[in-house]
Structures are given as structure tokens and as C-alpha cells.
Amino acid sequence: MDMIAAVSFPGSSTWIAGLSIVALFAAIFVVGIFAKWGSYWFQAYMSGADVSWTSLIAMTFLGIDQRLIVTAKIMARQAGLSIDRRSGMSTERLQSHHLAGGDVMNVVQAQIAAHRANIDLDFDRAAAIDLAGRDVLLAVQTSVSPRVIHCPSDRQGSAATLSAVAKNGVELRVGARVTVRTNLDQLIGGATEETIVARVGQGIITAIGSAETHMDVLEQPARISKGALSNGLDANTAFAIVSIDIYDIDVGENIGARLQTDQAAADMRIARAHAEGQRAEAVALEQQMKAKVTENQALFVLAEGEVPAALAVAFNNGQLRRKRVSPS
């Protein structure tokens, strides 16, 4: 019985050894977990970023960089943004945006910039703008600090100008700067700056084309920008036009005079062609008259040749008699 009791019920030393091994493995496991995720959790805990252990462990299996999410939440927390798990910038929302292919840090920085500038931009709209392929941070910065766009675009580094012609036919070469501010409400689905440049260029050409003379435009360059702005050029675009400023205007070629000269030269060529046709007809008629004169001369010669024969016949027939002259 003693032997059975010894086999069935181990002694206290055996229990202590088993518990020690379990405790050792548990300690190793805890140390391993803390060594892998503890620094991130401690950093988030000290900053009040509200990042749980389960979220850190889940990020590992999802292939998400924990440092990125923790840093983003710390930045949002320190900037005063809402990180509430239900309505704010929660860890789950940041993870979902990262897994969707978005730029988490860019979205957070954009929200911080919008918050500092008192611009209403929540996380959902910022994430939607980022996933749409737009730079949401640049959009917020442009909304705070307006951006200048050259019209026409000078991407090649040369001073490009628009060419327009007034009613008197004089060409004007105009360069303009368009100051725009990002319209966050229409950033998704709104037209880009290429549309703004095209519309402004069209408005400038229309304003110059409606001027009676080029001197009117040179005297009041502001009429170009006023005429362009009155057409609602920023409708359905991602920008709001602040101003259109003319920085360069030069007088080009007198296209009207050149067209008149070309028209006169064309009329002269047409007149020469008509005159040449009439001259050719006159020459042809002259040649016809000369031919008729030669033909008539030949007929006259033939008629003269018949006179001697007719006289001979008359002599032979006695038809020719001398006329008697009565004595006086």
C-alpha cells in the first residue's frame, strides 16, 4: 500500500519542480511577448494612445508594422485628435486603411494640419481622399496656403504665353498666374489643375477676342481677369480660384493686316489670271482674223487670175468692141 501511495501521489518536491518549470516557461513566454511588443505598448500607454496587447499581436499576424500604427496614434493623441474606439481614429480604422493600401501617416498628418487650421476634415473623408489617389496632406496645405498655377503651364522651364487676337486683328501674347485653393468638398471626383489651366486660357482668349482693339486690353489688363472670373471657371473642380493675375502681356503680330495683305495678293493673282485669260482670247481672236485676211487675199488672187481668161474668151467671141466716138 505504501508503494501504491508513493506512485499515485508524488511528493511536494515533485509538485514544486513541475510548477517551477511551468512558471519558467510562462516567464519566458511573458518576457518574449514583452520583448517583442512591450516597447510599443509601453510607449503607447505612456502617451495615452490606447493601443491594446491584442491589437499589437494581431498586427503581427496581419503583417502590419506596429511602429507605424503606434506612432500615428501617438501623433493624433498629442495633436488633440479624437482616438475614440467608436467614432475617432481607432487602431482598427488605422489597420483597415493600411491594409486597403492607404498612407496612414499621410492621413494622420493631414488631419493634424486641418485641425490646426480649423478645417473640418474627419478620418473617413481623409482616408477616402487618400484611397482615391489624391495627396490629402498636400490638399490640406493648399487649402491653408493657396497655390499658384501658371497659365499656360511652363513645365519645360520656358516662359510660355497665350496667343489671342483682338477685333482689330492685333495679336497679344499673355501670361497669367492663377491662385487656387483646394476645395476639400469636391476633391473626390473634381477636375484637376489641367482643367483649371485650360478653362482660364479659354477665358483669357475670349476676353481678348471680345475687345475692340488691342489698346483697350493694354490700357486695362484687369478686364481680362474679370472676364475670365465671371464665367465660373472652377465649377466641378477640386480647386477654388482665388485670383487671376496677368504678369506678362506683349504685342505680337498684326494678324489682321497680314490677312488683308494675303487676301489682296490672292485677289491680285486672281485678277492676273483673268487678265491673262482675256489676253489669250484676244490673241486667239487676232490669229483668227489674220487667217481670214490671208484667206480673202487668196480668193482675191484667184479672182484676179480669172480676169485674163475671161478677156480672152470675150475677144474670141467678139464681145469686146471699140466704142465709136462721135465727131463733135
Secondary structure, 3 states (H helix, E strand, C coil): CHHHHHHHCCCHHHHHHHHHHHHHHHHHHHHHHHHHHHHHHHHHHHHCCCCCHHHHHHHHHHCCCHHHHHHHHHHHHHHCCCCCCCCCCCHHHHHHHHHCCCCHHHHHHHHHHHHHCCCCCCHHHHHHHHHCCCCHHHHHHHHHCCEEEEECCCCCCCCCCEEEECCCCEEEEEEEEEEEEECHHHCCCCECHHHHHHHHHHHHHHHHHCCCCHHHHHHCCHHHHHHHHCCCCCCCECEEEEEEEEEEEEEEEEHHHHHHHHHHHHHHHHHHHHHHHHHHHHHHHHHHHHHHHHHHHHHHHHHHHHHHHHHHHHHHHCCCCCCCCCCC
